[in-house]
Amino acid sequence: MLPNNHVRVPPPRAAVPRDITAEFTQAASQLALGQLIKDETFTLFDGVGALEIMDSKMDSGYISPGENQVQALEDDYDVRRELTPEEIVGLMDQLLCHEMAWHMGHPLSQTLFTSIYIDRLLWPVPRTMEDARFDRVPSESPLVSLVLRSYCLALVKACDYVHSRVVVEFYFEEEDFVSQLYNRNLLSSFDGSHFYRLLEEAIVWVEAQHSIDKSLRDAIVCRLKLRYEFLAALDSDLEILETRSVDKFVESLAIMESLASSVSLGKQVPEAFSLKIQRKLASTVPPRPIVQISNEDALAHLKRLCQDAIDLLEIVDYSGPGNFKMAVSTLLSRKPQPSVYIRCVLQALIVSDMMTIMAAIPAKQLIYEDIAELVLPSSIILEASKDETEVPSDPRFQIAQLMEGFVKKFAPPFVDTIRYTCVNRCRTRRALCHSAIDWDNLQVEAEELDLKLQALSREVPLKAADGEASFSYPLSSWSYHQKLVQLRLIVQMGFELSLYAPEELAGMYWYLSHLCTTHLGHLDRIRTFMMAASKRDLQMTGDKPTDWATRKSAAFRKSFRHLERLTTNLIAIDAFAIALHGLYVVLDRHRALPYAAGPGAYSTGKLRYDIRMKPFIPISLPEVIPYEDFLHESTLEGDSDIMIIERSSKAIVEARRALDMMLTDGAFEYSTPPKTPAVAIGGYWKADVKDSMRACIGTSIAIGMVQKTLTNESSGNVANLQVEIPQIGSKSRWHDWWITPQISQKKADS
């Protein structure tokens, strides 16, 4: 008899595996697009537990039954074997491809650390340079023991310089760069002189080997020289601030021309690379395949890296905050974007710490010059100094004290706005969303400080036509300008990153125009107060020396010129946004757009608006437009198609006129010519504006086709038009920020 509290446990049934692939596929095919089914009881723990640990796909250390442990972990490749000159060239090119793949963001475990030669150099960890060999018994072939060894050692040291530079700067692991070294050391304890000496010895030896064909001899020497110059360039990347020279990068770029012509001479040695090495690395990730990139892609990436490093020299010569920020943003918005190494070098160059720029310019000077350039070309607020006035009761002393606190508070976020451009474009936009909120709070603090400075500086209010007096609020106006620039960039980068569905383009271009209109109104207010201040200073010139009047007049001219350039840029963006907004409204009315997944398949217009306005909701000024107002304005309710398309036609003409003015003015404005003119960066800026001009012309053609269709068709619809939205990278996408639809007549059904 069993006790009453005893439960009879049935014997376990044998688990019989059954293939459910067909049943699962049939069940999944019955789900609607976008529908998701989730078992509430299936937790993350269950999901992780479902992974098979002893699976060769998941466990790099797994050794299958019957497999010899030594054979599983070690390769039978002989690193002491003699190599032909063709194989040496091929191995050098393969290693260069793996190095550039690492620069592109792939981990070392899938690139350089798959090389058996590199693995033998780094493990066991060499204590001296003599220990850093492929084998304890050196190869009898100098091509291996001297030439290939010196090349590999210099390559590892170059990676050490890159790794050391990147990890101390602001970057995103796995997105920009994989810093994991897998318990390996990149010869960081050895001085660079050892590697230069070995490379020189290898070059001398190869040049003396007349038994080797001259073309192969030149190819090997070319690669050794590239490794020498590139290593020296990486070793002295920050010396550009003192030397104002990028000769090593220039020489590396010149060598690559001859290297590219000799790639065909090499013979690859695929057996010199193995995935088995991953089993010996300190890694917690599953085994991954070797990353293979072509020689053309590797050389193209290296050329861009060297060219970007050369162009960094143009940023070193500081010539005002406006030009400085323009140069940095222009360089880092190149397509493709500069590599993470270049972006980290730029961070190290321009932001040595939060209170110093370019290792010499105080952040206070940068902020003061930026404020003076925009709102205060002549004011005691920026001129007051405690060094000249030591009496605490003196207003100038109190102004200087308040401004010191202002600089300490505003310097970190102001410098951060420059640093944000040094990360990848997705992270730049994300950082701007957070930064705009910070600047919204800073604007409130600046306004409170303006109230204190009004009394201390004895500011004369400006009276309007109705007799109401108003003050300039210079620091608050400057902060508001910074915030508006960031808000506009958030929207524009949304187009660049393809965040918006085709049905959202009309609304987002309307919101971009709304921000530009707000910003233009703010610049008009700044200009009004600046003109009043200029007249007051002009009236005071009779009591002041001539040089004082000349200096003040020049400062005002510079500020007015700066405001004019900002206004022209905003007019171009505003007019272009108005033109595209109207065009997309008409296309959307006639259901001519290629919708992402059908109207209302995933969401409603209200939900889409809420998600797009999420970065702007915490902002107090400008306020987020209520959805009902946004819907009314963005859809142009009450306006006919003809009226809308005519407005777009006029707007695109205005945009083209403003772009022409921008090209005439040029990229930068110098009060005094810089030591090194920004030729390369200025050229890229000019090319970017020309791309906007091409997009402008394309938009004008699209508007003309829609206008012609609306005029000729009695029904007034454009259903017979084929509309295509060009994707990023396509030839018909002339500019990332301006999505010009490609419109053509639909083909008749056969």
Sequence and secondary structure as in RCSB ss.txt:
>XXXX:A:sequence
MLPNNHVRVPPPRAAVPRDITAEFTQAASQLALGQLIKDETFTLFDGVGALEIMDSKMDSGYISPGENQVQALED
DYDVRRELTPEEIVGLMDQLLCHEMAWHMGHPLSQTLFTSIYIDRLLWPVPRTMEDARFDRVPSESPLVSLVLRS
YCLALVKACDYVHSRVVVEFYFEEEDFVSQLYNRNLLSSFDGSHFYRLLEEAIVWVEAQHSIDKSLRDAIVCRLK
LRYEFLAALDSDLEILETRSVDKFVESLAIMESLASSVSLGKQVPEAFSLKIQRKLASTVPPRPIVQISNEDALA
HLKRLCQDAIDLLEIVDYSGPGNFKMAVSTLLSRKPQPSVYIRCVLQALIVSDMMTIMAAIPAKQLIYEDIAELV
LPSSIILEASKDETEVPSDPRFQIAQLMEGFVKKFAPPFVDTIRYTCVNRCRTRRALCHSAIDWDNLQVEAEELD
LKLQALSREVPLKAADGEASFSYPLSSWSYHQKLVQLRLIVQMGFELSLYAPEELAGMYWYLSHLCTTHLGHLDR
IRTFMMAASKRDLQMTGDKPTDWATRKSAAFRKSFRHLERLTTNLIAIDAFAIALHGLYVVLDRHRALPYAAGPG
AYSTGKLRYDIRMKPFIPISLPEVIPYEDFLHESTLEGDSDIMIIERSSKAIVEARRALDMMLTDGAFEYSTPPK
TPAVAIGGYWKADVKDSMRACIGTSIAIGMVQKTLTNESSGNVANLQVEIPQIGSKSRWHDWWITPQISQKKADS
>XXXX:A:secstr
   TT               HHHHHHHHHTS TT     TT  HHHHHHTS TT TTT TT   TT  HHHHHS 
   TTS   HHHHHHHHHHHHHHHHHHHTT  GGGTGGGBHHHHHHHSS  SSTTT SSSSS  S HIIIIIIHH
HHHHHHHHHHHHHHHHHTSS  BTTTB    TT   STTS HHHHHHHHHHHHHHHHH TTS HHHHHHHHHHHH
HHHHHHHHHHTGGGHHHH   HHHHHHHHHHHHHHHTGGG    GGGB GGGGGGS   S         HHHHHH
HHHHHHHHHHHTHHHHS   HHHHHHHHHHHHT SS   HHHHHHHHHHHEEETTEETTTEEHHHHHHHHHHHHT
 SS HHHH  TTT   TTSHHHHHHHHHHHHHHHHHHHHHHHHHGGGS HHHHHHHHHHHHHHHHHHHHHHHHHH
HHHHHHHT   EE TTS EE   HHHHHHHHHHHHHHHHHHHHHHHTT S GGGHHHHHHHHHHHHHHHHHHHHH
HHHHHHHHHHHHHHHGGGS HHHHHHHHHHHHHHHHHHHHHHHHHHHHHHHHHHHHHHHHHHHHTT S  SSSTT
SS  HHHHHHHHTTTTTT  SS    HHHHHHHHTTTT  HHHHHHHHHHHHHHHHHHHHHHHHH S   SS  S
S  HHHHHHHHHHHHHHHHHHHHHHHHHHHHHHHHHH SS   TTEEEE   TTSTT  BTTB   EEEE     
